[in-house]
Amino acid sequence: MKRLAWLALALGISGCERGPTPGYLRLSGAAPAIEAAPATRGTLIVFWATWCAPCVTETPGLVALAEDPPEDLGVVVLAREQTQSELTKFFGGQPPAALNLRLDPDDGVGSKLGVEMLPVCFLAVEGQLVAKFTGARDWNSKPMRALLERLVRAGPAR
């Protein structure tokens, strides 16, 4: 049994799995300008709404990621709500500042990126699109954090 444990360790197999790499679509091209975006190398641009059940499900992990992001990553959430009061009601007060939440009720930014469903997120690094994530995610999971860190560090395709 000890020999099997050593063999597993030597092959890089351990009981502490990192989990599968979350799926995403690799992108290239210029990212749209986001007013007052965090001054970070990478920005996760999240399209979200309070009335979107998958968006609501991913909110706790998204808040946790935004409040303690990987190095050089900032988060901007663009909400489809019509008024700030809808967001205040949803969060039970002011939305967490780390989300850099702003309204995008007419889909001004989303239309530039071809957003057709929610939730969907784009990762921009140095002003260039790097990745697209569709569907709800566990944004604060170890595999997702590791992927975001790796994508920000690698930067845009050259």
PECORKA-V326701 format. One record per backbone hydrogen bond with DSSP energy under -0.5 kcal/mol. NH is the residue of the N-H (numbers start at 1). CO is the residue of the C=O. E is the energy in kcal/mol with one decimal. If there is no record, write none. Layout:
BEGIN
nh co e
NH CO E
NH CO E
END
This chain:
BEGIN
nh co e
5 1 -2.0
6 2 -2.4
7 3 -2.3
8 4 -2.5
9 5 -2.3
10 6 -2.6
11 7 -2.0
12 9 -1.1
13 8 -3.1
14 12 -0.6
17 15 -1.1
25 132 -2.5
26 24 -0.5
27 130 -2.5
31 127 -2.5
35 33 -0.6
37 34 -1.5
40 38 -2.1
42 72 -2.9
43 124 -3.0
44 74 -3.0
45 43 -0.7
45 122 -3.5
46 44 -0.7
46 76 -3.2
47 120 -2.8
48 46 -0.5
48 78 -2.2
52 49 -1.1
53 51 -0.8
56 52 -2.4
57 53 -2.2
58 54 -1.8
59 55 -0.8
59 56 -0.7
62 58 -2.2
63 59 -2.8
64 60 -2.2
65 61 -2.4
66 62 -2.6
67 63 -2.4
68 64 -1.3
69 66 -0.6
73 70 -1.6
74 42 -2.1
76 44 -2.7
77 99 -1.6
78 46 -3.7
78 76 -0.5
79 77 -0.7
79 102 -2.9
80 48 -1.8
86 83 -0.6
87 83 -0.8
88 84 -2.4
89 85 -2.3
90 86 -2.0
91 87 -2.5
92 88 -0.9
93 88 -2.3
99 96 -1.7
100 97 -1.9
102 77 -2.4
104 79 -3.6
107 104 -1.7
111 107 -2.4
112 108 -0.7
112 109 -0.6
113 109 -0.9
113 110 -0.7
114 111 -0.7
115 110 -2.6
119 47 -0.6
120 47 -1.2
121 133 -2.7
122 45 -2.5
123 131 -2.7
124 43 -2.7
124 122 -0.6
125 128 -3.0
126 41 -2.8
128 125 -1.8
129 29 -3.4
130 123 -3.2
131 123 -1.3
132 25 -2.1
133 121 -2.9
135 119 -2.4
139 137 -1.2
141 138 -2.0
145 141 -2.7
146 142 -2.5
147 143 -2.2
148 144 -2.8
149 145 -2.4
150 146 -2.4
151 147 -2.8
152 148 -2.5
153 149 -2.4
154 150 -2.5
155 151 -2.0
END
